[in-house]
Amino acid sequence: MSNTSAIPVECYPCIFDQLLSLAKITGLGRENGKILFEDSMRYLLETRGEGIVVQHVIRNATDRAIALSLQGEDYDPYAEIKQRSNDIALEFAEEFRATIQNASEPLQEALKIAAAGNIIDFGAKQHGSLDVEKELRTIDERVFGQFDFEAFSSRLNSAVRLLYICDNAGEIVFDKLCIEEIRRQYPEVDITCAVRQRPVINDAVMLDARYAGLDEVARVVSSGSIYPGTLLDETSDEFRQLFAEADLIISKGQGNFETLLDIADERLFFILRIKCEQMAKLSHVLKGDLVLMQGGKRGTAQPDG
């Protein structure tokens, strides 16, 4: 999960689910699907899950699935799913923009919508098991298990440079709404959004960002990451400089949470929905809750079990 520990056994079922999704989405038959699983299992057995994180396994499996599909190295298995997620989110954009504008605390509402939008995650849910439209219609039912808004607001008040590390396609539509509100209240803040360098699961890349209009409200760059997360040592020089110079860093989603959690940096604020028991354990926030958590802090709720 983190950069310093072995992959917990609790994460293996999720890895297997993602391998199954990859095999189905890339149209691998029984034989090639078996090869995909065997290669990934060999990778895990050889490393014993040590010195690597889940993100390494998923990148390795994605590259293998693309090769086995014979679609070419530029093939994005989740392209159609990402397009659909972006389109559904865009259908809700005006409704949620109005909700933010009419709220008594617009920035808090924008943060809630951005956090709740993190449900659009095929890395945490198997493809076919997630009803994006249904999830978006129930955003109002979500609550924050941790909401470090006072610390966030304080940082934002004095920020000159804000780095917003994006997560999934579809979700980035709600990131745009959040950034719009930040820009409305803090027009002097320079905002840069970072997306993945290469397609992996349903994570947003530059093509998704432009389609969602993220480039209309902020400068958008590639982080250089080819993983469903942000392993700082494996990002671009430009991104690491942006990270070092930012006064405030927003980290969206589970993959970024997993890979950046060990950085006890008070400039970092994680925004996501806690989707599994392992994340609940790490964050000390109940599964299903939303989080706005400052780096170096953990919630106080005790997960069931």
Contacts in CASP RR format, 6 or more apart in sequence:
PFRMAT RR
TARGET T0000
AUTHOR 0000-0000-0000
METHOD contacts of the structure
MODEL  1
MSNTSAIPVECYPCIFDQLLSLAKITGLGRENGKILFEDSMRYLLETRGE
GIVVQHVIRNATDRAIALSLQGEDYDPYAEIKQRSNDIALEFAEEFRATI
QNASEPLQEALKIAAAGNIIDFGAKQHGSLDVEKELRTIDERVFGQFDFE
AFSSRLNSAVRLLYICDNAGEIVFDKLCIEEIRRQYPEVDITCAVRQRPV
INDAVMLDARYAGLDEVARVVSSGSIYPGTLLDETSDEFRQLFAEADLII
SKGQGNFETLLDIADERLFFILRIKCEQMAKLSHVLKGDLVLMQGGKRGT
AQPDG
1 7 0 8 1.000
1 8 0 8 1.000
1 11 0 8 1.000
1 53 0 8 1.000
1 54 0 8 1.000
1 258 0 8 1.000
1 261 0 8 1.000
1 278 0 8 1.000
1 282 0 8 1.000
2 53 0 8 1.000
2 258 0 8 1.000
2 259 0 8 1.000
2 261 0 8 1.000
2 262 0 8 1.000
3 53 0 8 1.000
3 231 0 8 1.000
3 233 0 8 1.000
3 259 0 8 1.000
3 262 0 8 1.000
4 262 0 8 1.000
6 48 0 8 1.000
6 49 0 8 1.000
6 50 0 8 1.000
6 51 0 8 1.000
7 15 0 8 1.000
7 44 0 8 1.000
7 49 0 8 1.000
7 50 0 8 1.000
7 52 0 8 1.000
7 53 0 8 1.000
7 54 0 8 1.000
7 57 0 8 1.000
8 278 0 8 1.000
10 276 0 8 1.000
10 277 0 8 1.000
10 278 0 8 1.000
11 54 0 8 1.000
11 278 0 8 1.000
12 44 0 8 1.000
14 54 0 8 1.000
14 123 0 8 1.000
14 124 0 8 1.000
14 276 0 8 1.000
15 40 0 8 1.000
15 44 0 8 1.000
15 54 0 8 1.000
15 57 0 8 1.000
15 58 0 8 1.000
16 37 0 8 1.000
17 126 0 8 1.000
18 58 0 8 1.000
18 61 0 8 1.000
18 123 0 8 1.000
18 126 0 8 1.000
18 201 0 8 1.000
19 36 0 8 1.000
19 37 0 8 1.000
19 40 0 8 1.000
19 61 0 8 1.000
20 126 0 8 1.000
21 122 0 8 1.000
21 126 0 8 1.000
21 127 0 8 1.000
22 28 0 8 1.000
22 36 0 8 1.000
22 61 0 8 1.000
22 62 0 8 1.000
22 65 0 8 1.000
22 77 0 8 1.000
23 29 0 8 1.000
23 32 0 8 1.000
23 33 0 8 1.000
23 36 0 8 1.000
23 37 0 8 1.000
23 65 0 8 1.000
24 127 0 8 1.000
25 77 0 8 1.000
25 78 0 8 1.000
25 81 0 8 1.000
25 127 0 8 1.000
26 65 0 8 1.000
26 66 0 8 1.000
26 68 0 8 1.000
26 69 0 8 1.000
26 71 0 8 1.000
26 75 0 8 1.000
26 77 0 8 1.000
27 69 0 8 1.000
28 36 0 8 1.000
28 65 0 8 1.000
28 68 0 8 1.000
28 69 0 8 1.000
32 68 0 8 1.000
32 69 0 8 1.000
33 68 0 8 1.000
35 64 0 8 1.000
35 68 0 8 1.000
36 61 0 8 1.000
36 64 0 8 1.000
36 65 0 8 1.000
36 68 0 8 1.000
39 60 0 8 1.000
39 61 0 8 1.000
39 64 0 8 1.000
40 57 0 8 1.000
40 60 0 8 1.000
40 61 0 8 1.000
40 64 0 8 1.000
43 57 0 8 1.000
43 60 0 8 1.000
44 57 0 8 1.000
53 231 0 8 1.000
53 258 0 8 1.000
53 259 0 8 1.000
54 258 0 8 1.000
55 227 0 8 1.000
55 228 0 8 1.000
55 229 0 8 1.000
55 231 0 8 1.000
55 255 0 8 1.000
55 258 0 8 1.000
55 259 0 8 1.000
56 227 0 8 1.000
58 123 0 8 1.000
58 200 0 8 1.000
58 201 0 8 1.000
58 227 0 8 1.000
58 228 0 8 1.000
59 200 0 8 1.000
59 226 0 8 1.000
59 227 0 8 1.000
59 228 0 8 1.000
62 77 0 8 1.000
62 199 0 8 1.000
62 200 0 8 1.000
62 201 0 8 1.000
65 77 0 8 1.000
66 72 0 8 1.000
66 73 0 8 1.000
66 75 0 8 1.000
66 77 0 8 1.000
67 73 0 8 1.000
69 75 0 8 1.000
69 77 0 8 1.000
76 82 0 8 1.000
76 199 0 8 1.000
76 205 0 8 1.000
77 199 0 8 1.000
78 122 0 8 1.000
78 169 0 8 1.000
78 199 0 8 1.000
78 201 0 8 1.000
78 202 0 8 1.000
79 199 0 8 1.000
81 122 0 8 1.000
81 127 0 8 1.000
81 169 0 8 1.000
81 202 0 8 1.000
82 169 0 8 1.000
82 170 0 8 1.000
82 202 0 8 1.000
82 204 0 8 1.000
82 208 0 8 1.000
83 169 0 8 1.000
83 211 0 8 1.000
84 132 0 8 1.000
85 120 0 8 1.000
85 132 0 8 1.000
85 168 0 8 1.000
85 169 0 8 1.000
85 170 0 8 1.000
85 171 0 8 1.000
85 202 0 8 1.000
86 169 0 8 1.000
86 170 0 8 1.000
86 172 0 8 1.000
86 173 0 8 1.000
86 208 0 8 1.000
86 211 0 8 1.000
86 212 0 8 1.000
88 132 0 8 1.000
88 133 0 8 1.000
88 136 0 8 1.000
88 170 0 8 1.000
89 117 0 8 1.000
89 120 0 8 1.000
89 132 0 8 1.000
89 136 0 8 1.000
89 170 0 8 1.000
89 171 0 8 1.000
89 172 0 8 1.000
89 173 0 8 1.000
89 174 0 8 1.000
89 212 0 8 1.000
90 173 0 8 1.000
90 212 0 8 1.000
92 136 0 8 1.000
92 173 0 8 1.000
93 173 0 8 1.000
93 174 0 8 1.000
93 176 0 8 1.000
93 177 0 8 1.000
96 113 0 8 1.000
96 139 0 8 1.000
96 174 0 8 1.000
96 177 0 8 1.000
97 177 0 8 1.000
97 180 0 8 1.000
99 109 0 8 1.000
99 113 0 8 1.000
100 106 0 8 1.000
100 109 0 8 1.000
100 110 0 8 1.000
100 113 0 8 1.000
100 177 0 8 1.000
100 180 0 8 1.000
100 181 0 8 1.000
103 109 0 8 1.000
106 181 0 8 1.000
106 184 0 8 1.000
106 185 0 8 1.000
107 153 0 8 1.000
107 181 0 8 1.000
107 182 0 8 1.000
107 185 0 8 1.000
108 149 0 8 1.000
110 177 0 8 1.000
110 178 0 8 1.000
110 180 0 8 1.000
110 181 0 8 1.000
110 182 0 8 1.000
111 149 0 8 1.000
111 152 0 8 1.000
111 178 0 8 1.000
111 271 0 8 1.000
111 292 0 8 1.000
112 139 0 8 1.000
112 142 0 8 1.000
112 144 0 8 1.000
112 290 0 8 1.000
113 139 0 8 1.000
113 174 0 8 1.000
113 177 0 8 1.000
113 178 0 8 1.000
114 171 0 8 1.000
114 174 0 8 1.000
114 175 0 8 1.000
114 177 0 8 1.000
114 178 0 8 1.000
114 252 0 8 1.000
114 271 0 8 1.000
115 142 0 8 1.000
115 144 0 8 1.000
115 271 0 8 1.000
115 272 0 8 1.000
115 273 0 8 1.000
115 290 0 8 1.000
115 291 0 8 1.000
115 292 0 8 1.000
116 139 0 8 1.000
116 142 0 8 1.000
116 174 0 8 1.000
116 273 0 8 1.000
116 290 0 8 1.000
117 135 0 8 1.000
117 136 0 8 1.000
117 139 0 8 1.000
117 170 0 8 1.000
117 171 0 8 1.000
117 174 0 8 1.000
117 273 0 8 1.000
118 167 0 8 1.000
118 168 0 8 1.000
118 171 0 8 1.000
118 252 0 8 1.000
118 253 0 8 1.000
118 254 0 8 1.000
118 271 0 8 1.000
118 272 0 8 1.000
118 273 0 8 1.000
118 290 0 8 1.000
119 130 0 8 1.000
119 132 0 8 1.000
119 135 0 8 1.000
119 136 0 8 1.000
119 273 0 8 1.000
119 275 0 8 1.000
120 130 0 8 1.000
120 132 0 8 1.000
120 135 0 8 1.000
120 168 0 8 1.000
120 169 0 8 1.000
120 170 0 8 1.000
120 171 0 8 1.000
120 202 0 8 1.000
121 130 0 8 1.000
121 167 0 8 1.000
121 168 0 8 1.000
121 171 0 8 1.000
121 202 0 8 1.000
121 253 0 8 1.000
121 254 0 8 1.000
121 275 0 8 1.000
122 130 0 8 1.000
122 168 0 8 1.000
122 201 0 8 1.000
122 202 0 8 1.000
123 201 0 8 1.000
123 202 0 8 1.000
123 228 0 8 1.000
123 254 0 8 1.000
124 254 0 8 1.000
124 275 0 8 1.000
124 276 0 8 1.000
125 275 0 8 1.000
132 170 0 8 1.000
142 273 0 8 1.000
142 288 0 8 1.000
142 289 0 8 1.000
142 290 0 8 1.000
143 289 0 8 1.000
143 290 0 8 1.000
144 289 0 8 1.000
144 290 0 8 1.000
144 291 0 8 1.000
144 292 0 8 1.000
145 274 0 8 1.000
145 285 0 8 1.000
145 286 0 8 1.000
145 289 0 8 1.000
145 290 0 8 1.000
145 291 0 8 1.000
145 299 0 8 1.000
145 301 0 8 1.000
146 283 0 8 1.000
146 285 0 8 1.000
146 289 0 8 1.000
146 291 0 8 1.000
146 292 0 8 1.000
146 293 0 8 1.000
146 297 0 8 1.000
146 299 0 8 1.000
146 300 0 8 1.000
146 301 0 8 1.000
147 290 0 8 1.000
147 291 0 8 1.000
147 292 0 8 1.000
148 269 0 8 1.000
148 292 0 8 1.000
148 293 0 8 1.000
148 294 0 8 1.000
148 297 0 8 1.000
149 292 0 8 1.000
151 266 0 8 1.000
151 269 0 8 1.000
151 294 0 8 1.000
152 248 0 8 1.000
152 269 0 8 1.000
152 292 0 8 1.000
152 294 0 8 1.000
155 247 0 8 1.000
155 248 0 8 1.000
155 266 0 8 1.000
155 267 0 8 1.000
155 269 0 8 1.000
156 162 0 8 1.000
156 182 0 8 1.000
156 186 0 8 1.000
156 189 0 8 1.000
156 248 0 8 1.000
157 186 0 8 1.000
158 247 0 8 1.000
159 186 0 8 1.000
159 189 0 8 1.000
159 247 0 8 1.000
159 248 0 8 1.000
160 188 0 8 1.000
160 189 0 8 1.000
160 190 0 8 1.000
160 247 0 8 1.000
161 189 0 8 1.000
161 190 0 8 1.000
161 192 0 8 1.000
161 242 0 8 1.000
161 245 0 8 1.000
161 246 0 8 1.000
161 247 0 8 1.000
161 248 0 8 1.000
162 182 0 8 1.000
162 189 0 8 1.000
162 190 0 8 1.000
162 191 0 8 1.000
162 192 0 8 1.000
162 246 0 8 1.000
162 247 0 8 1.000
162 248 0 8 1.000
162 249 0 8 1.000
162 250 0 8 1.000
163 192 0 8 1.000
163 194 0 8 1.000
163 242 0 8 1.000
163 243 0 8 1.000
163 246 0 8 1.000
163 248 0 8 1.000
163 249 0 8 1.000
163 250 0 8 1.000
164 175 0 8 1.000
164 179 0 8 1.000
164 191 0 8 1.000
164 192 0 8 1.000
164 193 0 8 1.000
164 194 0 8 1.000
164 218 0 8 1.000
164 249 0 8 1.000
164 250 0 8 1.000
164 252 0 8 1.000
165 193 0 8 1.000
165 194 0 8 1.000
165 223 0 8 1.000
165 230 0 8 1.000
165 249 0 8 1.000
165 250 0 8 1.000
165 251 0 8 1.000
165 252 0 8 1.000
165 256 0 8 1.000
165 260 0 8 1.000
166 172 0 8 1.000
166 175 0 8 1.000
166 193 0 8 1.000
166 194 0 8 1.000
166 195 0 8 1.000
166 204 0 8 1.000
166 209 0 8 1.000
166 214 0 8 1.000
166 252 0 8 1.000
167 203 0 8 1.000
167 204 0 8 1.000
167 252 0 8 1.000
167 253 0 8 1.000
167 254 0 8 1.000
167 255 0 8 1.000
167 256 0 8 1.000
167 272 0 8 1.000
168 201 0 8 1.000
168 202 0 8 1.000
168 203 0 8 1.000
168 204 0 8 1.000
168 253 0 8 1.000
169 202 0 8 1.000
169 203 0 8 1.000
169 204 0 8 1.000
169 208 0 8 1.000
169 212 0 8 1.000
170 204 0 8 1.000
170 208 0 8 1.000
170 212 0 8 1.000
171 204 0 8 1.000
171 252 0 8 1.000
171 253 0 8 1.000
172 195 0 8 1.000
172 204 0 8 1.000
172 208 0 8 1.000
172 209 0 8 1.000
172 212 0 8 1.000
172 214 0 8 1.000
173 212 0 8 1.000
175 193 0 8 1.000
175 214 0 8 1.000
175 252 0 8 1.000
176 212 0 8 1.000
176 213 0 8 1.000
176 214 0 8 1.000
176 216 0 8 1.000
176 217 0 8 1.000
179 191 0 8 1.000
179 193 0 8 1.000
179 214 0 8 1.000
179 217 0 8 1.000
179 218 0 8 1.000
180 217 0 8 1.000
182 189 0 8 1.000
182 191 0 8 1.000
183 189 0 8 1.000
183 191 0 8 1.000
183 217 0 8 1.000
183 218 0 8 1.000
190 219 0 8 1.000
191 217 0 8 1.000
191 218 0 8 1.000
191 219 0 8 1.000
192 218 0 8 1.000
192 219 0 8 1.000
192 220 0 8 1.000
192 221 0 8 1.000
192 242 0 8 1.000
192 246 0 8 1.000
193 209 0 8 1.000
193 214 0 8 1.000
193 218 0 8 1.000
193 219 0 8 1.000
193 220 0 8 1.000
193 221 0 8 1.000
194 220 0 8 1.000
194 221 0 8 1.000
194 222 0 8 1.000
194 223 0 8 1.000
194 239 0 8 1.000
194 242 0 8 1.000
195 203 0 8 1.000
195 204 0 8 1.000
195 205 0 8 1.000
195 206 0 8 1.000
195 208 0 8 1.000
195 209 0 8 1.000
195 220 0 8 1.000
195 221 0 8 1.000
195 222 0 8 1.000
195 223 0 8 1.000
196 203 0 8 1.000
196 204 0 8 1.000
196 205 0 8 1.000
196 222 0 8 1.000
196 223 0 8 1.000
196 224 0 8 1.000
196 225 0 8 1.000
196 226 0 8 1.000
196 227 0 8 1.000
196 228 0 8 1.000
196 229 0 8 1.000
197 205 0 8 1.000
197 222 0 8 1.000
197 223 0 8 1.000
197 224 0 8 1.000
197 225 0 8 1.000
197 226 0 8 1.000
197 236 0 8 1.000
198 205 0 8 1.000
198 226 0 8 1.000
199 205 0 8 1.000
200 226 0 8 1.000
200 227 0 8 1.000
200 228 0 8 1.000
201 228 0 8 1.000
203 228 0 8 1.000
203 229 0 8 1.000
204 212 0 8 1.000
205 222 0 8 1.000
206 220 0 8 1.000
206 222 0 8 1.000
209 215 0 8 1.000
209 220 0 8 1.000
210 220 0 8 1.000
214 220 0 8 1.000
221 238 0 8 1.000
221 239 0 8 1.000
221 242 0 8 1.000
222 236 0 8 1.000
222 239 0 8 1.000
223 230 0 8 1.000
223 235 0 8 1.000
223 236 0 8 1.000
223 239 0 8 1.000
224 234 0 8 1.000
224 235 0 8 1.000
224 236 0 8 1.000
224 239 0 8 1.000
225 231 0 8 1.000
225 234 0 8 1.000
225 235 0 8 1.000
225 239 0 8 1.000
226 234 0 8 1.000
227 234 0 8 1.000
227 259 0 8 1.000
228 255 0 8 1.000
229 255 0 8 1.000
229 256 0 8 1.000
229 258 0 8 1.000
229 259 0 8 1.000
230 251 0 8 1.000
230 255 0 8 1.000
230 256 0 8 1.000
230 259 0 8 1.000
230 260 0 8 1.000
231 259 0 8 1.000
232 240 0 8 1.000
232 243 0 8 1.000
232 259 0 8 1.000
232 260 0 8 1.000
232 263 0 8 1.000
235 243 0 8 1.000
243 249 0 8 1.000
246 267 0 8 1.000
247 267 0 8 1.000
248 267 0 8 1.000
248 269 0 8 1.000
249 265 0 8 1.000
249 267 0 8 1.000
249 268 0 8 1.000
249 269 0 8 1.000
250 269 0 8 1.000
250 271 0 8 1.000
251 257 0 8 1.000
251 260 0 8 1.000
251 268 0 8 1.000
251 269 0 8 1.000
251 270 0 8 1.000
251 271 0 8 1.000
252 271 0 8 1.000
252 272 0 8 1.000
253 270 0 8 1.000
253 271 0 8 1.000
253 272 0 8 1.000
253 273 0 8 1.000
254 272 0 8 1.000
254 275 0 8 1.000
254 276 0 8 1.000
254 279 0 8 1.000
256 270 0 8 1.000
256 272 0 8 1.000
257 270 0 8 1.000
257 272 0 8 1.000
257 279 0 8 1.000
257 283 0 8 1.000
258 279 0 8 1.000
258 282 0 8 1.000
260 268 0 8 1.000
260 270 0 8 1.000
261 270 0 8 1.000
261 282 0 8 1.000
261 295 0 8 1.000
263 295 0 8 1.000
264 295 0 8 1.000
264 296 0 8 1.000
265 295 0 8 1.000
265 296 0 8 1.000
266 294 0 8 1.000
266 295 0 8 1.000
266 296 0 8 1.000
268 294 0 8 1.000
268 295 0 8 1.000
268 296 0 8 1.000
269 292 0 8 1.000
269 293 0 8 1.000
269 294 0 8 1.000
269 295 0 8 1.000
270 291 0 8 1.000
270 292 0 8 1.000
270 293 0 8 1.000
270 295 0 8 1.000
271 291 0 8 1.000
271 292 0 8 1.000
272 290 0 8 1.000
272 291 0 8 1.000
273 288 0 8 1.000
273 289 0 8 1.000
273 290 0 8 1.000
273 291 0 8 1.000
274 280 0 8 1.000
274 283 0 8 1.000
274 285 0 8 1.000
274 286 0 8 1.000
274 287 0 8 1.000
274 288 0 8 1.000
274 289 0 8 1.000
274 290 0 8 1.000
274 291 0 8 1.000
275 287 0 8 1.000
275 288 0 8 1.000
276 287 0 8 1.000
277 287 0 8 1.000
277 303 0 8 1.000
279 287 0 8 1.000
280 286 0 8 1.000
280 287 0 8 1.000
280 303 0 8 1.000
281 303 0 8 1.000
282 298 0 8 1.000
283 291 0 8 1.000
283 293 0 8 1.000
283 298 0 8 1.000
283 299 0 8 1.000
284 298 0 8 1.000
284 299 0 8 1.000
284 300 0 8 1.000
284 301 0 8 1.000
284 302 0 8 1.000
284 303 0 8 1.000
285 291 0 8 1.000
285 293 0 8 1.000
285 299 0 8 1.000
285 301 0 8 1.000
285 303 0 8 1.000
286 301 0 8 1.000
286 303 0 8 1.000
286 304 0 8 1.000
287 303 0 8 1.000
287 304 0 8 1.000
289 301 0 8 1.000
293 299 0 8 1.000
END
